[in-house]
Amino acid sequence: MRSAYETAMLLATILNRSGHSRARVSVKTIRKLATRRHLRRAFAGELTDALAEYSWTLTEIDSGGYAALRTKTLEAAKPVTAKRWLSDDEWKALERGTVRLSVFEKEATAGLQQPAAEDEGL
């Protein structure tokens, strides 16, 4: 079995060779690179951290597998700040500790099939 660092080096190489700044990577590909039968969450976490050293961000996606994104492509992204995107009342409630987070849940889950609580059967 290869370490997360060794696997990250191999994965970064194939991602770089692809010439793309974003890509989907299957669990099967990662298992083959890592020479592992099973891909455990702990290993995936270590792989994510190790891949960051090669300027790649790795995140699990709902459709299965992982998304890889070249981190430097985010440097030109526009900043998003609480000051600009929260109302004065929302900001004050946050500062006072009186904010009702349930108010934000619908907006936060917009575009998702189901809220996370429903996925967990809660």
C-alpha positions in Angstrom: 0.0 0.0 0.0 1.2 3.5 -0.8 1.1 6.3 1.7 -1.2 9.2 1.2 1.8 11.4 0.3 2.9 9.0 -2.4 -0.6 8.7 -3.7 -0.9 12.5 -3.8 2.3 12.8 -5.8 1.0 10.3 -8.4 -2.5 11.9 -8.5 -1.0 15.4 -8.9 1.1 14.1 -11.7 -1.8 12.8 -13.7 -3.9 15.9 -12.9 -1.0 18.1 -14.2 -0.6 15.9 -17.3 -4.3 16.3 -18.0 -3.8 20.0 -18.5 -7.2 20.7 -16.9 -7.7 23.0 -13.9 -10.6 20.8 -12.6 -11.4 17.1 -13.0 -13.4 14.2 -11.5 -11.4 11.4 -10.1 -13.0 8.0 -9.4 -12.6 6.0 -6.2 -11.3 3.2 -8.4 -8.5 5.4 -9.7 -7.5 6.5 -6.3 -7.6 2.9 -5.0 -5.3 1.8 -7.9 -2.9 4.6 -7.3 -2.8 3.9 -3.6 -2.7 0.1 -4.2 -5.6 -0.3 -1.7 -8.7 -2.5 -1.8 -10.7 0.0 0.3 -10.6 3.7 0.5 -11.1 4.7 4.1 -12.2 8.2 5.1 -9.0 8.7 7.2 -6.9 7.9 4.1 -9.0 10.2 2.0 -8.4 13.0 4.5 -4.7 12.5 4.5 -4.7 12.4 0.7 -6.6 15.7 0.6 -4.0 17.3 2.9 -1.1 15.8 1.0 -2.5 16.9 -2.4 -2.8 20.4 -1.2 1.0 20.5 -1.1 0.8 20.2 -4.9 -1.7 23.0 -5.2 -4.7 20.8 -5.8 -7.9 20.7 -3.7 -9.8 17.4 -3.4 -13.3 17.0 -2.3 -15.9 14.2 -2.3 -18.8 14.7 -4.6 -22.4 13.4 -4.3 -22.3 11.6 -7.7 -19.5 9.5 -6.4 -15.7 9.9 -6.5 -13.9 13.1 -6.0 -13.5 16.5 -7.6 -10.1 17.9 -8.0 -9.6 21.7 -8.5 -6.3 23.5 -9.1 -6.1 25.8 -6.1 -4.4 28.6 -7.9 -7.4 29.0 -10.2 -9.2 30.4 -7.1 -6.8 33.3 -6.6 -8.7 35.4 -9.1 -12.0 34.6 -7.6 -14.1 37.5 -6.2 -14.1 37.7 -2.4 -17.3 37.1 -0.5 -17.7 38.8 2.8 -20.3 38.7 5.6 -20.4 42.5 5.6 -21.6 42.6 2.0 -23.9 39.6 2.0 -25.6 39.8 5.4 -28.1 42.4 6.3 -27.4 44.8 9.2 -30.0 43.0 11.3 -28.5 39.6 10.5 -25.0 40.8 11.4 -26.2 42.3 14.7 -28.0 39.1 15.6 -24.8 37.2 14.9 -22.8 39.6 17.1 -25.3 39.4 19.9 -25.5 35.6 19.7 -29.3 35.8 19.1 -29.3 34.6 15.5 -31.7 31.8 14.5 -29.6 29.6 12.2 -32.7 27.8 11.0 -33.6 31.0 9.1 -30.5 30.4 7.0 -31.0 26.6 6.4 -33.4 26.9 3.5 -31.0 29.3 1.7 -27.9 27.3 2.5 -29.4 24.1 1.1 -30.7 25.8 -2.1 -29.8 23.7 -5.0 -29.4 20.5 -3.0 -31.8 17.6 -3.5 -32.5 17.3 0.3 -31.2 19.0 3.4 -28.5 17.1 5.2 -30.8 16.3 8.2 -33.2 14.4 5.9 -30.3 12.4 4.4 -29.4 11.3 7.9 -33.0 10.3 8.8 -33.1 13.0 11.5 
